[in-house]
């Protein structure tokens, strides 16, 4: 399994301009590529079905070539896998998992 750093994700209590919407999760997400510090901000609407850990915990995102191996390496799968389209025409499979007390988002480009 190959891993490389992608970004850091931080939950926020306010909606920021330029965020994209993920309707199933009632979640607004900023583009870390547009942030000077590579931060992805996540704003969860009231009633979001996202796991509580995702709503309250900063995560590290890693790009991987093997989601199954990433899941096996962690202690618990928190959410996923699911398909995401962070930009038009760019698709990836995503998995959130806990390793010790760290929340990790694994992104596997298609």
Secondary structure in CASP SS format (residue, H / E / C, confidence):
PFRMAT SS
TARGET T0000
AUTHOR 0000-0000-0000
METHOD secondary structure of the structure
MODEL  1
X C 1.00
X C 1.00
X E 1.00
X E 1.00
X E 1.00
X E 1.00
X E 1.00
X E 1.00
X E 1.00
X E 1.00
X E 1.00
X E 1.00
X C 1.00
X C 1.00
X C 1.00
X C 1.00
X C 1.00
X C 1.00
X C 1.00
X E 1.00
X E 1.00
X E 1.00
X H 1.00
X H 1.00
X H 1.00
X C 1.00
X E 1.00
X E 1.00
X E 1.00
X C 1.00
X C 1.00
X H 1.00
X H 1.00
X H 1.00
X C 1.00
X C 1.00
X C 1.00
X C 1.00
X E 1.00
X E 1.00
X E 1.00
X E 1.00
X E 1.00
X E 1.00
X C 1.00
X C 1.00
X C 1.00
X C 1.00
X C 1.00
X C 1.00
X C 1.00
X H 1.00
X H 1.00
X H 1.00
X H 1.00
X H 1.00
X C 1.00
X C 1.00
X E 1.00
X E 1.00
X E 1.00
X E 1.00
X E 1.00
X E 1.00
X C 1.00
X C 1.00
X H 1.00
X H 1.00
X H 1.00
X H 1.00
X H 1.00
X H 1.00
X H 1.00
X C 1.00
X C 1.00
X E 1.00
X E 1.00
X E 1.00
X E 1.00
X E 1.00
X E 1.00
X E 1.00
X E 1.00
X E 1.00
X E 1.00
X E 1.00
X E 1.00
X C 1.00
X C 1.00
X E 1.00
X E 1.00
X E 1.00
X E 1.00
X E 1.00
X E 1.00
X E 1.00
X E 1.00
X E 1.00
X E 1.00
X C 1.00
X C 1.00
X E 1.00
X E 1.00
X E 1.00
X E 1.00
X E 1.00
X E 1.00
X E 1.00
X E 1.00
X C 1.00
END
